[in-house]
């Protein structure tokens, strides 16, 4: 890989997702035309950008890597105002990479969300919760009430909920469903 752009960024996302879904991540990496060495190099480059003492802020980093956002809008969450920026990614055409940024440019959240106008999955039971099929928000709406739980890494989220009376915990990486544990299954 010669430059760090959207393809390399997707390899970084896949690196974290491969902890849960190595087969899906490998298949996606091959669709991008990248080798494992390319993925390791992309992750190394991303980590260097993030940890550099001269690093730009996270929002500037996303803009430099992903280009101009497809859309940007003001959003109010509770009593906080932020800007929601969306970027398309080739691997997930029905999703967008969303960054929520404070008025001062600080990034509050970064994850995959359903693209505006894209069809959401039908989620009625735990059997519908297939890897990479849903986002945090979609699972939270489908199985409300949910209880957010601490993730196992900064890019991970977990939700506890009941599906047809059975306790479940869904795990997400960058906002995309990776796996579900169903109590008693």
N, C-alpha and C positions, 0 to 999 in steps of 0.2 A: 504494500500500500504506500502510495507516495504522499498523500495529504490526508489530514484528518477532517472528514466531512460527515455527511449523513450515514454513509455506509459504515465507516469506522465506528460512529456513535452507536449504530444498531448492534455491532459486534460487542460493544461494551455492555449493552442491555442483555444480550444473549449470554454473555459470560456469567452474569448473576443468575439468569433463569436456568442455566444448565445445572445448577446445584439441585434443582427440583426435577427438571425435565430434560435430561441430557440428550435423549433421542430427538425431541422436537427442536432443541437448540442446535444440534448438529445439522439436522435437515435444513433449518433456516439459514445457518451459516453457509452451507453449500449453495442454497438459492442465491445468496449474495455473491457467490463466486469467490469466497474467501477460504483460506486454509486455517488450520489451528494456529500456525505461526502468525498469520495475519491477525487473528483474534488476540493472541497474546500481545502482539506489538500494539494493537489498538488500545487494549486495556492499559498497558504500560504508559502509552502516550497520554491517555485520559487521566490516569492517576498523577502523572507528572504535572499536567495542567492544573488539576485540582489542588495539589499540594505545593505548588510553586510559591515561594515567598513574594514573587512579583505577579502573582495570579490576578487576573481581572476578576471582577465579581461573577457569581454564578450566572446571572442573567446575560451579561456580556459574553460569557463563555458559550452559552447556548446559542446566542445570535451569531457568533463567529463560526460555530461548528455547523449549525442547521440552516443558517441564512435567515432572511426575513420570515417572520411567522406568517402562516396562512391567514390567521386572524388574530386580533387582539381586542379585548373588550374589558371595560370596567366591571367589576363584580363586587358585591357586598356579601360578606359571610359574617353573620352575626352583626357586630358593630364595627367590623374591620373592612376597609376598602382595599381592593387589590386589583391588579391587572391580570387577566387570564390570557395567556398566549398559547396558540396551538400550532403544531408543526405536523405535517404528514410524514409517515415513514413507510418505505416500500414494503417491508415485511408484513405490516398490519394495515392494509388499505382501509379497513373499517374503523380504525382507531386513529387517535391523534396523540402526540406527546404534548402534555399540558404542563405549563409552568405557571404557578401563581406567584406573583411578585408584589411586594409592598411598594408604596409610593416612592420609597428611597432606593428601589431596585433590589432589595434583599429578596432572595427566593425563599418562599415559605413551603412550597410543595412542588414536586416534579414527578409525573407519572403518566401512564397511558389511560385515556378516556375514550369513550365511544365518539366517533366523528359526528358532527351535527348532521342530522338527517339519515344517518345509517341505521339499519334495522338492529334492534337490540335482541339478544337471545331470549328465548322463552325459558324461564327458570321457575319450575314448580316443585321440583324435588331434588334431593342430593344427587340423583342419577343424572340430572341435567347439568351439573357442575363439572364440566370437562376441562382439562387443562387448556389454558389460553382462550377459553370461550367467553369469559365475562370479566368485567372490571369491578373494582371495589364498590363503586357506587351502584352498579347493577345488582350485585349480590345483596348489598345493604337494603336496597328498595324491595327486592323480591322476597327477602326473608326477614323483614322488619318484625319486631325490634331486634337489632343486633348489638353486640357489645364489642367495641374496638378493644384489641389487645395489643400489647407491645410486640413489635416484630423482632426477628432474630438478627437483623442488620438494618442499617439506615434506609436501605431501599426496599424494605419488606414491611408488609402490614398483615395483620391477622384479624379475623372477625369470628366471634362466637355467636351462634344462633341455633334455632331449632328448625328442622325441615321435616314436616309431617310428624312432629312430636319427637323427633330424634335429635339429640344434641350433636352439633357439628362445629368444626373449626376450619375455616377456609384460610389458606395462606396465599399471599400475593407478592410478586416481585415487580417493582415499577408499576404497581396498580393492576397488573394482569394476573388472573387466577392461575395458580400453579398446581395446587392440590387441595383436597378436602378430606379431613378425618371425620368419620361418622362413628359416634359412640355405639358400640354393640354391633358394628358391621364386620 
